[in-house]
């Protein structure tokens, strides 16, 4: 500081010497004798100024030193009088010092010196403390919430010490909990079979039944002090707070079962589909989530609850077999809308799912047939010819002129497609499973035709959705649309065989997931030339595949008396086909409710799952990021087969707990 002679705060000290110096210079020019006197005067004035500067500088230093001493006293006083508990530990976690607040926290009257911290407050994680990588932790002690802050230091340079101070955050936590508890949750409720109940109950009983259903729903929400409004026939909107919603979740929404148990006097029980929206940034966003969740619940077959919280989806219910309740009117409307979209598009791109099967490729051929009959350029996007479709592919490209040139790989489809193109996704509604997901980025004209229950990774920008989980197959849906198009399109016998094969494979030869409409579609295809002999040839297989299947069944193991696990530890083109066929065959074993076969596919573990409906393999596979139908589902996992088995066992246990 003493080197800063001309600092602003010292400027007034040096004014006099500077003035005398200037006068001396002038005197030296005018008269040498007066100049010498001026030089002496300059030295004297400068000496006085320097002395004044040194005294001033010392005064400032002394003031700062005293101020630092005062701050040190304040620091010591502050530590001793801090309004929250403080403790200092040595390297052995023993208390070496603490303030009175800490002693009050512990509730001990005697000295705490040299006592172990983990004996006094077991909630403090000593491992985190010793790692010296953590600087705070939250604990609950004595029914209060504390944020414990750490300061690490070395005492005398070699003994590590830790300073802990405890900040009471109970009120903050209570405020946060209150905020969470009071968040708004919106529930859209739909009586699935309102029209069917109206038609199948007498006019005398009808108002009584609907009044009882209405009472079950409204009284449940009124019990929780929640808002419930009936909007239309069989449609309700409920607004609840998050606290009450969590209680409903713990009770597994008992009103759903109460409604199902209403005696209608008919063969069908009333069922509810519910879409829940929560944890969004605004009421409008919550409403949109609830609407989207309801659409998903209905798209998965109804009779279930779908909860949408931002991008996360959870499911309750959906364990009952879907019953056929789609109408021919809807099929006709969809067929007409699809024909209009085809007519106004420049070209058509048809995609099934990755690792295509007979239904995926068969329905794609049916849609390609529709587009070409409307004089449009149409392509089937296909990344590989799997063993499951090899026979159908060879048969179709040999019999249908020009088909082979219009079956293209995903990269070529992405290059060709443009904004005016139409994409039709069949036998699939998931982005990740489409042959070329990038196509969806280049056009807004997307149509979905599928019979699987809607999952979380669904294509959300489709302008036409025809997702019917009550249908047996995508081939059945495409056949219906061919029937109901305004200008009836004649079905070529090759296409009829392809669609028939798709239905046969997905229904296990009309043994599963069939309804009246399934057989109606089959009759139409037979009338248009479908030949069972040809269809059976399309599904023929070689001797080695039969041997592989037998090997899986021979080495299978029973789990929990009602599940069966098979393993096919090979990774080649036919492995997933063999696994799915083995899972089908294992369902013929007595007392088995679900079968699971593990195999390898391109380095990943593939699980094929089957059941007869008592167990929903779809819900089990969804827990492993897969999906499908109640009786037929699959997934793929990045793990070993043994690890996948443990994950599957965990998923089964969770499913059984939800069932209870």
Secondary structure, DSSP 8 states (H G I E B T S, - for coil): -TT-TT-GGGGGGSHHHHHHHHHHHHHHHH-HHHHHHHHHHHHHHHHHHHHHHHHHHHHHHHHHHHHHHHHHHHHHHHHHT-SS-EEEE-TTSBEEEE-HHHHHHHT-SS--TT-BHHHH-TTS-HHHHHHT---EEEEEETTEEEEEEEEEEEETTTEEEEEEEEEE-HHHHHHHHHHHHT-EEEEEEEETTHHHHHHHS-HHHHHHHHHHHHHHHHHHHHHTT-EEEEEETTEEEEEEEHHHHHHHHHTT-HHHHHHHT---SSSS---EEEEEEES-SSHHHHHHHHHHHHHHHHHTTSSEEEEEETTEEEEEE--S-------HHHHHHHHHHHHHHHHHSSEEEEE-BSS--HHHHHHHHHHHHHHHHTT-EEEEE-S---TTTHHHHHHHHHHSTTTGGGEE-HHHHHHH--TT-EEEEES--BGGGBTTTTHHHH-S-EEEEE-S---SSB-TT-SEEEE-TTSS-HHHHHHHHHHHSSS-----HHHHHHHHHHHHHHTTTTTSS--HHHHHHHHHHHHTT--HHHHHHHT---HHHHHHHHHHHHT-EEETTTEEEEEE---STTHHHHHHHHHHHHTTSTT--EEEEEEEETTEEEEEEEESSSS-HHHHHHTTT-EE-SSEEEEEESS-HHHHHHHHHHHHHHHHHHH-
